[in-house]
Amino acid sequence: MTDIRKSLVKIDASGVYYRDLNARLREVVSNGTGKIELRNVHGQRYIGTDLDRPVDIEIFGTPGNDLGAFMNGPRITVHGNAQDGCGNTMNDGEIIVHGHAGDTVGLSARGGKIFIREDVGYRAGIHMKEYREKKSTLVIGGTAQDFVGEYMAGGILIILGMHPHHPKTHRAKYIGTGMHGGVIYIRGKVEDYQLGAEVGVAELEEADHRVLGKLVGEFAGHFGYKVEDIIDDDFIKLYPRSLRPYGRLYAY
């Protein structure tokens, strides 16, 4: 099942039950392995869950739900698409997806970075968080479906809309509904009716340009783009109008 060579472990996941696969991953990581290659991944869930060491995991295939859930340090690269819940409540590390991802990407992420080359589904970035120096980050190369950034409590969410088959105006509705922390940067245009009532719109300041330059630069490096081709376009900044948008609902 494995071939150990120079701190590299290769695992053929074809037909391997998800619990057995994840038990094997935890065993390999605990032995100090620096890199793992997973081949023939076909929907196994929870890959990378609870791993807390700096190991590189390359996945060839389509991992199942909750990829990298509660992860704390590894870097996962997916050569293909990812399903729902990618980066669920992750604490640190990176997830890099060379394709599309499903719903609730970055759900309640507390830290770390997620880079998706193509589009994502519904409720991406829902309830992302930050605390002191730890700030969750989600960069989407394409576009997102409805409720992106819903209930965001912190972190940075960037939607680049850079693929030619997308119109200049994003189609997602209810963007930032319930947002009470963090920031959303969108390349392109959205109409006022697409935004949650809790969201304000602002032009970028110098600090915003620095944040975008760094994170878009990382995105471009992962996927082979030129950062100048992405940055040289109009961005808008979405921010929460209130830190307690529903406070009055619970006041006596």
Buried (B, 14 or more C-beta within 10 A) or exposed (E): EBEEEEEBBBBBBEEBEBEEBBEBBBEBBEEEBEBBBBBEBEEBBBBBBBBBEEBBBBBBBBBBBBBBBBBBBBBBBBBBBBBBBBBBBBBBBBBBBBBBBBBBBBBBBBBBBBBBBBBBBBBBBBBBBBEEEBBBBBBBBBBBBBBBBBBBBBBBBBBBBBEEEBEEEBEBBBBBBBBBBBBBBBBBEBEEEBBBEBBEBEEBEEEBEEBBEEBBBBBBEBBEBEBEEBBEEEBBBBBBEEEEBEEEEEEE
